[in-house]
């Protein structure tokens, strides 16, 4: 009886390990491969969420959007991914965009105060509208 239990647990662990490894090897969603549902300024996207968050979530959440604005700040997060805060020139930022790792070099050519256009996957709004998997549009 104990032998059957050990065997069953071993099989389950092996299956879980294979599933975990397969999950790690899966490519993440990328904004570059997604069709754009909207193109607007960062302020316009922020205002859409401010006006009606449920409606904006239905329209944009998990979908690729292209936004433009002025760089207020740029830095790297704890994983080393480049992050941008953008908004209207001279005002508080209204969008936080985490860029893909391969965008570091491209971002280095932009200064704080520069205008930028970014494509990313909308992940909703907290303090700012958040986009992930972003790529800089030329």
C-alpha positions as a printed Julia matrix, in Angstrom:
138×3 Matrix{Float64}:
   0.0    0.0     0.0
   2.75   2.44    0.96
   4.58   1.52   -2.26
   1.52   2.61   -4.35
   1.26   5.93   -2.52
   4.95   6.68   -3.02
   4.66   5.78   -6.69
   1.57   8.02   -7.15
   3.27  10.96   -5.4
   6.4   10.49   -7.52
   4.33  10.52  -10.71
   2.48  13.65   -9.61
   5.75  15.42   -8.78
   7.18  14.44  -12.18
   4.09  15.77  -13.97
   4.21  19.03  -11.97
   7.92  19.44  -12.74
   7.39  18.93  -16.48
   4.47  21.41  -16.46
   6.57  23.97  -14.56
   9.48  23.67  -16.99
   7.11  23.98  -19.96
   5.57  27.09  -18.38
   9.0   28.69  -17.95
   9.87  28.04  -21.6
   6.64  29.6   -22.94
   7.13  32.95  -24.63
   5.37  35.8   -22.84
   2.76  37.89  -24.53
   4.39  40.64  -26.5
   2.88  43.9   -27.64
   4.85  43.66  -30.87
   2.76  40.71  -32.07
  -0.63  42.13  -31.06
  -2.98  44.2   -33.2
  -3.45  47.75  -31.93
  -6.99  48.54  -30.73
  -6.38  52.28  -30.23
  -3.81  55.02  -30.72
  -4.03  58.14  -28.56
  -2.14  60.38  -26.19
  -1.34  59.1   -22.72
  -3.69  61.78  -21.37
  -6.59  60.57  -23.52
  -6.14  57.0   -22.26
  -5.94  58.23  -18.67
  -9.09  60.32  -19.13
 -10.94  57.29  -20.55
 -10.17  55.39  -17.32
 -11.04  58.4   -15.16
 -14.4   58.87  -16.88
 -15.5   55.23  -16.75
 -13.02  52.63  -15.51
 -15.29  49.65  -16.24
 -15.84  50.74  -19.83
 -12.13  51.46  -20.32
 -11.23  48.05  -18.86
 -13.58  46.4   -21.35
 -12.07  48.37  -24.24
  -8.36  48.25  -23.42
  -7.45  45.75  -20.68
  -5.02  43.15  -22.01
  -5.04  44.73  -25.46
  -2.32  46.56  -27.37
  -2.55  50.34  -27.44
  -0.19  52.98  -28.78
   0.18  56.07  -26.61
   2.26  59.19  -26.94
   3.44  61.77  -24.47
   6.45  63.42  -22.87
   8.94  61.42  -20.8
   8.71  62.52  -17.16
  11.04  59.84  -15.78
  12.79  56.65  -16.84
  14.42  53.96  -14.73
  14.79  50.19  -14.39
  12.52  48.05  -12.21
  13.71  45.28   -9.89
  13.97  42.83  -12.82
  16.09  45.23  -14.87
  13.28  46.1   -17.29
  13.17  49.71  -18.47
  10.23  51.74  -17.15
   8.83  55.05  -18.41
   6.54  57.6   -16.83
   4.92  59.77  -19.49
   2.27  62.41  -19.69
   1.62  65.86  -21.02
   4.63  68.19  -21.03
   5.13  69.95  -17.7
   2.39  68.03  -15.86
   2.21  64.96  -13.67
   2.7   61.66  -15.51
  -0.46  59.77  -16.43
   1.02  56.51  -17.78
   3.57  54.02  -16.48
   5.02  51.75  -19.17
   7.26  48.76  -18.53
   9.23  48.14  -21.7
  10.59  44.85  -22.99
  14.24  44.19  -22.09
  15.35  44.61  -25.71
  14.22  48.27  -25.62
  17.0   49.47  -23.27
  19.27  50.65  -26.07
  16.49  52.44  -27.88
  15.32  54.13  -24.67
  18.87  55.35  -23.98
  18.54  57.64  -27.01
  15.62  59.49  -25.36
  16.06  62.18  -22.72
  13.63  63.2   -19.98
  11.4   65.84  -21.58
  11.47  64.12  -24.99
   8.29  63.17  -26.79
   7.82  59.43  -27.27
   5.34  56.97  -28.77
   5.03  53.52  -27.18
   3.02  50.39  -27.96
   2.13  48.23  -24.94
  -0.41  45.9   -23.38
  -2.83  47.81  -21.15
  -3.0   46.37  -17.65
  -5.43  48.86  -16.09
  -5.14  51.9   -13.87
  -3.89  52.47  -10.34
  -2.27  55.88   -9.9
  -1.48  56.01  -13.64
  -2.58  53.89  -16.56
  -0.17  50.94  -16.71
   1.16  49.28  -19.86
   3.45  46.26  -19.99
   5.58  44.55  -22.64
   6.08  47.94  -24.24
   8.06  48.71  -27.36
   9.1   52.14  -28.59
   7.46  53.08  -31.87
   9.64  54.98  -34.34
